Amino acid sequence: MPLVPQFRIADAARLLGVSDDTIRRRVDAGVLPSRPDASNRTVIDGAALAAFARDHADATPDPSDVRRSARNRLVGLVTAVVADTVMAQVEMQCGPHRVVSLMSAEAVDDLGLEPGALAVAVIKSTNVVVEIPGGLS
């Protein structure tokens, strides 16, 4: 079973689209659980960060009357995986966007997808392909 990643303050801030100081305040307030890593740096458990991202996702309202297409690569955290023996549903929180992908259970296992894992949702028409960044497996 793969280990759930831990994210440093700056990485968590980048994933949530906020400042490092905002993350530090949330850690200090006990909203985000943290602990020191082996190098005594503050880290946040990936599953806790994923749950926080899902629970605190707010879409920014579009001030214009024009509808725009979304970018086709959304970096985010896996927030849920529901799998049976053949198929799986993977839910991700990508900033304010919730993305759900259906894929084989084998693909979920091969990619090591579980709540808290960093992944990229690639959008093409009605299909969503989930990738993991290189070097993080």
Contacts in CASP RR format, 6 or more apart in sequence:
PFRMAT RR
TARGET T0000
AUTHOR 0000-0000-0000
METHOD contacts of the structure
MODEL  1
MPLVPQFRIADAARLLGVSDDTIRRRVDAGVLPSRPDASNRTVIDGAALA
AFARDHADATPDPSDVRRSARNRLVGLVTAVVADTVMAQVEMQCGPHRVV
SLMSAEAVDDLGLEPGALAVAVIKSTNVVVEIPGGLS
2 112 0 8 1.000
2 114 0 8 1.000
2 117 0 8 1.000
4 45 0 8 1.000
4 46 0 8 1.000
4 47 0 8 1.000
4 114 0 8 1.000
4 115 0 8 1.000
4 116 0 8 1.000
4 117 0 8 1.000
5 46 0 8 1.000
5 116 0 8 1.000
5 117 0 8 1.000
5 118 0 8 1.000
5 136 0 8 1.000
6 37 0 8 1.000
6 43 0 8 1.000
6 44 0 8 1.000
6 45 0 8 1.000
6 46 0 8 1.000
7 15 0 8 1.000
7 43 0 8 1.000
7 44 0 8 1.000
7 46 0 8 1.000
7 49 0 8 1.000
8 41 0 8 1.000
8 42 0 8 1.000
8 43 0 8 1.000
8 44 0 8 1.000
9 20 0 8 1.000
9 23 0 8 1.000
9 24 0 8 1.000
9 27 0 8 1.000
9 42 0 8 1.000
9 44 0 8 1.000
10 20 0 8 1.000
12 23 0 8 1.000
12 32 0 8 1.000
12 44 0 8 1.000
12 49 0 8 1.000
13 19 0 8 1.000
13 20 0 8 1.000
13 22 0 8 1.000
13 23 0 8 1.000
15 49 0 8 1.000
15 53 0 8 1.000
15 75 0 8 1.000
15 76 0 8 1.000
15 77 0 8 1.000
15 95 0 8 1.000
15 118 0 8 1.000
16 22 0 8 1.000
16 23 0 8 1.000
16 49 0 8 1.000
16 52 0 8 1.000
16 53 0 8 1.000
16 56 0 8 1.000
16 95 0 8 1.000
17 95 0 8 1.000
23 32 0 8 1.000
23 44 0 8 1.000
26 32 0 8 1.000
26 52 0 8 1.000
27 33 0 8 1.000
27 34 0 8 1.000
27 42 0 8 1.000
27 44 0 8 1.000
31 52 0 8 1.000
32 44 0 8 1.000
32 48 0 8 1.000
32 49 0 8 1.000
32 52 0 8 1.000
33 44 0 8 1.000
33 45 0 8 1.000
33 48 0 8 1.000
34 42 0 8 1.000
34 43 0 8 1.000
34 44 0 8 1.000
35 42 0 8 1.000
35 43 0 8 1.000
35 45 0 8 1.000
36 42 0 8 1.000
36 43 0 8 1.000
37 43 0 8 1.000
45 116 0 8 1.000
46 77 0 8 1.000
46 115 0 8 1.000
46 116 0 8 1.000
46 117 0 8 1.000
47 114 0 8 1.000
47 115 0 8 1.000
47 116 0 8 1.000
49 77 0 8 1.000
49 116 0 8 1.000
50 77 0 8 1.000
50 78 0 8 1.000
50 79 0 8 1.000
50 93 0 8 1.000
50 115 0 8 1.000
50 116 0 8 1.000
51 79 0 8 1.000
51 115 0 8 1.000
53 76 0 8 1.000
53 77 0 8 1.000
53 79 0 8 1.000
53 93 0 8 1.000
53 95 0 8 1.000
54 79 0 8 1.000
54 91 0 8 1.000
54 93 0 8 1.000
54 98 0 8 1.000
57 93 0 8 1.000
57 95 0 8 1.000
57 96 0 8 1.000
57 97 0 8 1.000
57 98 0 8 1.000
58 96 0 8 1.000
59 96 0 8 1.000
59 97 0 8 1.000
60 96 0 8 1.000
62 68 0 8 1.000
70 97 0 8 1.000
70 123 0 8 1.000
71 123 0 8 1.000
72 122 0 8 1.000
72 123 0 8 1.000
72 124 0 8 1.000
73 120 0 8 1.000
73 121 0 8 1.000
73 122 0 8 1.000
73 123 0 8 1.000
74 92 0 8 1.000
74 94 0 8 1.000
74 95 0 8 1.000
74 97 0 8 1.000
74 99 0 8 1.000
74 120 0 8 1.000
74 121 0 8 1.000
74 123 0 8 1.000
75 94 0 8 1.000
75 118 0 8 1.000
75 119 0 8 1.000
75 120 0 8 1.000
75 133 0 8 1.000
76 92 0 8 1.000
76 93 0 8 1.000
76 94 0 8 1.000
76 95 0 8 1.000
76 118 0 8 1.000
76 119 0 8 1.000
76 120 0 8 1.000
76 121 0 8 1.000
77 92 0 8 1.000
77 93 0 8 1.000
77 115 0 8 1.000
77 116 0 8 1.000
77 117 0 8 1.000
77 118 0 8 1.000
77 119 0 8 1.000
78 90 0 8 1.000
78 91 0 8 1.000
78 92 0 8 1.000
78 113 0 8 1.000
78 114 0 8 1.000
78 115 0 8 1.000
78 116 0 8 1.000
78 117 0 8 1.000
78 118 0 8 1.000
78 119 0 8 1.000
79 91 0 8 1.000
79 92 0 8 1.000
79 93 0 8 1.000
79 98 0 8 1.000
79 115 0 8 1.000
79 116 0 8 1.000
80 89 0 8 1.000
80 90 0 8 1.000
80 91 0 8 1.000
80 115 0 8 1.000
81 88 0 8 1.000
81 89 0 8 1.000
81 90 0 8 1.000
81 91 0 8 1.000
81 108 0 8 1.000
81 113 0 8 1.000
81 114 0 8 1.000
81 115 0 8 1.000
82 88 0 8 1.000
82 89 0 8 1.000
83 89 0 8 1.000
83 105 0 8 1.000
83 108 0 8 1.000
84 105 0 8 1.000
85 105 0 8 1.000
86 104 0 8 1.000
86 105 0 8 1.000
87 102 0 8 1.000
87 103 0 8 1.000
87 104 0 8 1.000
87 105 0 8 1.000
88 102 0 8 1.000
88 103 0 8 1.000
88 104 0 8 1.000
88 105 0 8 1.000
88 107 0 8 1.000
88 108 0 8 1.000
88 113 0 8 1.000
89 100 0 8 1.000
89 101 0 8 1.000
89 102 0 8 1.000
90 100 0 8 1.000
90 101 0 8 1.000
90 102 0 8 1.000
90 103 0 8 1.000
90 108 0 8 1.000
90 113 0 8 1.000
90 119 0 8 1.000
90 130 0 8 1.000
91 98 0 8 1.000
91 99 0 8 1.000
91 100 0 8 1.000
92 98 0 8 1.000
92 99 0 8 1.000
92 100 0 8 1.000
92 101 0 8 1.000
92 119 0 8 1.000
92 121 0 8 1.000
92 130 0 8 1.000
93 99 0 8 1.000
94 121 0 8 1.000
99 121 0 8 1.000
99 123 0 8 1.000
99 128 0 8 1.000
100 128 0 8 1.000
101 121 0 8 1.000
101 128 0 8 1.000
101 129 0 8 1.000
101 130 0 8 1.000
103 130 0 8 1.000
107 130 0 8 1.000
111 117 0 8 1.000
111 119 0 8 1.000
111 130 0 8 1.000
111 131 0 8 1.000
111 132 0 8 1.000
112 132 0 8 1.000
112 137 0 8 1.000
113 119 0 8 1.000
113 130 0 8 1.000
113 132 0 8 1.000
117 132 0 8 1.000
118 132 0 8 1.000
118 133 0 8 1.000
118 136 0 8 1.000
119 130 0 8 1.000
119 131 0 8 1.000
119 132 0 8 1.000
120 130 0 8 1.000
120 131 0 8 1.000
120 132 0 8 1.000
120 133 0 8 1.000
121 128 0 8 1.000
121 129 0 8 1.000
121 130 0 8 1.000
122 128 0 8 1.000
122 129 0 8 1.000
122 130 0 8 1.000
122 131 0 8 1.000
END
